[in-house]
Amino acid sequence: MASVRVKAYAKLNLTLSVTGVADGYHMLDSLVASVDLYDLIVLNRRKDKLVSVTMHGRGSESIPYESNNAVRAAESFISAFGTDGADISVYKNIPMGLGLGGSSADSAGVLNGLSKLYNTGGLTELEQLAALNGSDTKYMLSGGYARMRGRGDEVEYLENNMKLDILLLAPASGVSTAECFKLFDSAGTLGGSSDGAVKALSEGDKYALAKNMGNSLVIPAKLISEDVRTAFNELSAFDPLAVNMTGSGSGVYALFENEQYCDYAKSRYRGKFRAYKLKTVIPKI
């Protein structure tokens, strides 16, 4: 196989609770889900050990090469398995700075793509590499519904195919993750109930799921960003089942009862933010 194409899907945090601090890192408990918004990654074999990564779109061209997680993932794979290198093109469709996990998705996509390109590397081996390439990368290797704990390295995949209809607002301004956690440390807030959300998901109860959604970082993010506050207010006006934030922001989304209500909200939205209609998805790896 000389060339491979891989879709790297974004994620949403349906719950996000900060459960403590260990070794200087915040420990999390989060129910996450993949959504049908993805970056396309194209990988071509080389005849040497070199890696070339080219970014396209969404301002990704400005990412410093030395800090690009896709580069790190490729280099770690080649080092671990002794394969030849690859020319990699990443076509960005996942907006950056919203808490959608685009960087981790690209890392996971590169690992999955190289595994297919060179027909080597099982899931367990890839997960070991993923742990070195971003907190969400291990989960992103497979995606779907999962409960993530710790620094994201403890992943419990959930066999479920419930379809959620989501309207995401994408503020142009981001939220500093470091500042968000610093404010959380001084104010601490609840982040929904992952136990309750997982139970609701297993029972197929979308309404109970909505009641258990939440994010510990919402209040800090609202204090930092007027755009986050505005996005919450604008989505709440449509009376969805729930309004929540993913990651540390600045992406804010609403969960609707069905696709028709979601379509209606998107068609009537007149705010300044770009709006994305999303649906949860189980990626085909």
N, C-alpha and C positions, 0 to 999 in steps of 0.2 A: 504494500500500500504506500503510494507516494504522497498522498494528500488526504487530509481529514478536515471535516467541518463539524464544529461543536457549538451547541447553544448553551450559553451560561445564563441561568435564570436569576432574576432578582428575588429577594425575600421580603416579607413583612413580619415584624414582631407583633403578634396578637396580644401577648402579655410580655412584660419585662419588669422583673422585680430585682432590685439590688439586695442580695442576701448577706453581704459582708465584705470584708477586705482580707486578702491573704497575699503575702509577699509583695505588697504594694499594689496589687491589682484588685479591682472590684469584682466580686463574684456575682454571677447573675443566674436567674432562673427564668427561662423564656420559652413560650410556645411560639414557634415560627412556622411560616408557610411559604412555599414558592408561588410566584405569580407569573402570568404569561407576558412578562416584559424581559427581554434577554439581549445580551451582547452576542454577536456572532464571531467565533474564533476560527480562523483558517490556518492550518498548520501544514507545511511542506517539508519533506525530508531534505537534509543537507548531507554532503559526503565528508563532512568534518565534524568537529565537536562544538562548533560555534553556535551561538543563539542570536537571532535577530528578531526583535519585537517592534512592530510598527503599529501605532495607535491611530485610529481614525474616528473623528466626531466627538461631540459633547465637550470640546475643549480638552480632550484627553491627550492631545499632542503636546501639551505643556507639562505633562507628568515627567519629572526627572527620571532618566533611564535607570539610574542607580537605585532609585527607590520605588521602581515599578514592580508590584507584586507578581505580575505575569512573568517578568524576567527572572525573578527569584525562583518562582515555581519551576520554570523550564530548566534553569541551571541546576536546581536541586535534583530534578528527575534524571538528568543526563549524568550527573555525578553518582547518583545512587544505582542506576541500572547500566551505566557504561555504554549507552546508545550513542549514535551520532546526533548531531544537533538538528535545528529546525529553523526555518523562516516562518515567523508567526505574525499574522495580522489580526488585530482586535478591532472589530467594528462596534463602537460604543452606541448603544441605544438606551442603556440604563443611565438616567441622570446621576451626576456625581453630587455628593454632599447632602443627600436626602435621608441616609440611613437605610438604603436598599441593599447594601452589601455588594455593590458592583465590583469593587476591587477584589474581594474574596471570591466572588463568582468567577472572575477572570482567572484567578489562581487555580481554582478547582477545574475550570474548563481547560486550561493548559495541561494540567496533570492528566485529566481524562483523555484529552486529545492525543497527548504523547503516548499514553498507554495503548491507545488504538493504533496510532501510527506505527509503533514498533512492536505491537502485540506482546507487551510485557508489563508486569506490575498488576498484582491483584488489589482488591479493595483495601485489605488490611495494610499492605505496603504503601498504598497511596495515602491512606489516612495518616500514617506516620509522617510522611512528607508534608501533608496538609497542615499538620500541627505546627510546622515551622513557618507557615506562609499566611498567617492571619487568623484571627480568632474564629471567624465563621467558615473558614475554608473546609474543614473536615465535614461539616454539615452540608456544604454546597456540593460536595462530590456526588451526593445522591439527591438531596433536596426533598421536596414534598413537605408533609407535616412532620414536625419533630419537636421534642422538648430538649432544650439546651441548658446545661448547668455549668457551673464553674466559670472558666474563661471561654467557654464555648467548646471545650475539648470533650465534655461529657455529653454525648448525643444519643437520645433515645428516639428512634424513628417510629412513627405511628402509622399503622396501616389504615388509611382513611382517604376517601376520595370526595369528601363533601366539597361542593362548589360554592365559593363565596364570591359575591359581587361587590366590588370595591371601586370607589372613586377616590383617586389620589390627587392632592394638590401639591405642586412642586414650587415652593418659593425659590427665587433666584439666590437669596442670601442663605448661607449655611449657619450652623450652630457649632461652636467650638465644643468638641466632646470633652476635652479637659476641663473647660470652664463649667460645662453642664454637670459633670460629676463633682466638681468642687462645690458648687451650689447645693447639690444633693446632699453632700456630706454635712452641710450646715443646717439643712432643712428637712431631710428625709421624708419621702412620701411613698404611699403604696403603689404597687405596679400591677394591680389586677391579681386574680387567683389562677395560677397555672394549673393547680389541682382541679379547680372548678371548670376551667376552660377545656382541659383534656377530657374530663368526664362528659361535658356537654358535646364535645366533638365525637366521642365514642358512641353517644346516644343519638347523634344526628340532630341535636337540638340547637338550631342557629340562634334562637332567642336567648337561651341560657348561656351560650357562648358569648354573645354580645354583652351580657351582664357581667361576665367575668373578665372581660378585656380591660387592659390598662397598661400604664407605663410609668415607672418610678421617675422618669426623667422629664415628664411633661411639664410640671410646675417650674423646674429650673429652666427648661427650654423657653417657656413662655416669658419668664423674667428676662431672658437674654434677647429674645427675638420678637419684635412686633409682628413680623410676618407669620410666625407660628400662632400667635394669638389671633390674628386676623383669619388664618386658615381654619382654625377651630370654630370660630364664630360663623364663618361662611358656610361650612359644611353642616353645622348644627341647625342652620336655618331650614335645611331640607328634611329635618326630622328622621334621620336614619336610625338604624338599630343601635349604632355606636359610632363614636368619633374617637380616633386614637392617633398616636404618633408612632412611627417606626424608628428603631434605634435611638440615637440621641437627636434626631431631627435632621433636617427641617421638614421632612416629608410628613404630611398629615393626611389621614384617609378616613373615609366613612364606609361602614358596612351597611348594605341595604338588604331588604327582605328578599328581593329578587332582581333579575336583570332589567326588568321594565322600569322599576323605580330608579335604578342606577342610571339607565339611559335618560330618564326624565331629568334627573338632577344634572347630568352633564350637559344636556341640551339647554337648560335654564341657567347654568352658571355664567355669571357676568363679571367675575372678579378678575384680578390682575395676574393670577397664577396660572401656569399651564396645568390642565386637568387631564388625567389619564384614567380611562375606564379599564379596570383590571379584573381578572378572574384567577382564583387559585388553580394550580396545575401540579400534576405529578410528572416531573421531567422523565424523558426517556433517555437514559444514559447509553 
